[in-house]
Amino acid sequence: MKTRYILLAVAALLSAVSCNDTWLMYDNSQKPKLYFNESLQTHSESFALLADDTVSVSTKVYVMGNPVDHDRTYALEYFGAESGESISMGSVTYPLVSAVYGEDFTVDDLVIPAGEVSGTLKVILRRTPKMLDSCYVKVGIRLSSNDEFDPCAPDSSSTSAILTPEFIVYVNDGDPACPNWWRTALNKPLGWHYDLGNFYPAKYRKMLEYFHATKETHPAFFEHNAELFGYNLDSPNPELLTTTQMRMTSFWRQSYAYSSSWAIFVMKPLYDYYRQYYKDHPEDPNWEDMDLAVNINAAVGWASPIDGPYGYFN
């Protein structure tokens, strides 16, 4: 009987190794692999609402391998936009141009600290004139081989994140970028939400106008949300919102603490303004049918944030 239990335990272990626990078979003789764990595929930044001429974005670089007792450096290579490539931000499509390292961006130290299996890649973006030409600048970063590491192969088998050797940021000036929370869910396209309709720069500025007005009328509401998401709701506080997924979805999660305030002070005034505006300006290229029923799967429609089918109070 004892032998039978031993055989069953061995069989169970072999079964586990042959299925999902592939890390048990990691080959320590090969160079460790590096990868980004991307839960958010469209990273966008804009200087349009900023006074500063530089802004930084950060992402984690992970090691598929064991920690060691000394710092390790890794290597990058850079790539830009392909001919004719474009990006859609809500209802607006912009052509892409290639970023130039040292001109449009730089990177900080490329180090995996001793005893760690991850490091932080910091990318410093610079405001340049090309960003004003009604386009986005594509900053393409790819992990590369050196004496310490090799890049991983892309793996999109996960439903919540993609294991990839590439990190891409799209940067512009002139028009504010579509914030990463202007979508219904992590796996949905950027630029539509049933409480906001389609994104376009003028609508975003109008939303910020209502939000900024609360600095005087409702300071507690304003200060709480500005601390979490930034003055223009596009710079999440990395100390309070630590993961990429939280930074993307946190606007809606955290806004529930002030859901009635968001609905009354910002969302409903924005909805009412555009309902009348579209009646008066049917020729506007960003016109939206305010009577169109919301369809989440098709990403169309704009419901009243208070009394619509998806309203805050329903």
C-alpha angles and dihedrals in degrees: 000000000000090000090052091055091049092051091049091051092050091049091051091051093050090048091053092050092049094052126039106338095081090146087077088068096049110144108232091193093070126075114269116259125235126211146161117235101218118194091158116052101184113061111179133176132180135195091199094099097034133089092200122089094214133049129177131217125190136200136176123256112205131204121220095207142047130312118251134203097252139055115270127202126214134200134235138195126199134225136178141199125317120234110284094006117150141175130220120222106186107300094347126084120201130191116241127231127188122262118229119222111240091019107054098016147359133193132229128232113322100219138143102202122232113276092016134107095202140044137186123254111206117197118195112207120202128207109242133173094249089068090068094061096093090265142099124243112227115219106194119187124183129185111241138195124267136152092288106040148018123208118251124243116255114268121186097169092112118087094211103042143011122230104219143154091224134083118184130188126186115209133187144161130210097038118054113243122247105263115239093243094060092102136078099243142356093264095045126094119273117251109045134080128162092233093050109025118211121354121239128152099254091052092049090052090050090051090051089049090060092043094049091050089065090066086081102027100040109012097172091057092046096046094048094052096038089054092051100039108015132255091290096035091246104093110068115200105252092204093056098033107039109172131061091238092051092048090053098044101027095088090068096036095048094040089067087076086066099023096138091046092051090049096047102036102035120003100047095044089050091049093047092047094054094041088061094036093056091049089054096041110038088156093064109120090224093052115148129198101241092191093055112116114247114256111185095189092053092038094230136127134043118238126200106268091222111035104012124108090272097032122145091249098046 
